[in-house]
């Protein structure tokens, strides 16, 4: 294998060593799927940029967790776009387009006064809504009581590129107690499109934030994730669909995640429903923390 340059970035981070860890590896066009998967097992979740040349207006990117390839995932999209701007283009651009197996994704970049990237935001796919679940079933799976779940809103599969089961809880105390019962979890996902869960509540650690969430994705090799763009895209669509905030549009919603993992993340959500169709954008900051080579 030829020497490959890679970067470690923290996505949805407000400072170094927070947010969601990601490796971004350059120039991997000639590597086999087997080698890409081996690299992800070695260095963790990774976005692989196949070439530093655009193809049909965008950059081809593949995303791997330690367990498998994903057609779409949120924090690798932002991390890859950040590295493309900083290390490939090396000049301010307003948008970067990534070509993923799930389809093209547009990433908007916003700059500070020194023309350094301040934050990024990705447009996700139009939201789709799937089946709903009984409170008792999901409460047991999450090691909770049915009374911990807010029965004003459904437990539902939602996708804006990757499906998640969205679970509305009442309190921060309940979300802190949640833990996945592995046997019940594996039984459930045998029969669902969604293989991961997002639990949320309207109470937060930081009073300036709007929601606290936890994401459990053991099926993908990630028992709990500290900052999940794809899940929060589904969550944004859910908030609008079910008028959780009483309106068909949300903007500037700040979601905290990863606090119990000591990897606090901050995600910024936007969503709007027009003529029954919900579009979503999820954003946050990216911080580079390391550069290295693979031999």
Buried (B, 14 or more C-beta within 10 A) or exposed (E): EEEBBBBBBBBBBEEEEBBBBBBBBBBBEEBEEEBBBBBBBEBBBBBBBBEEEBEEEBBBBBBBBBBEBBEBBBBBBBBBBBBBBBBBBEEEBEEBBBBBEBEEBBBBBEBEEEEEBEBBBBBBBEBBBBEEBEBEBBBBBBEBEEEBBBEEBBBBBBBBBBBBBBBBBBBBEBBBBBBBBEEBBBEBBEEBBBBBBBBBBBBBEEEEBBBBBBBBBBBBBBEBBBBBBBBBBBBBBBBBBBEBBEEEEBEEBBBBBBBBBEBBBBBBBBBBBEEEEBBBBBBBBBBBEEEEEBE
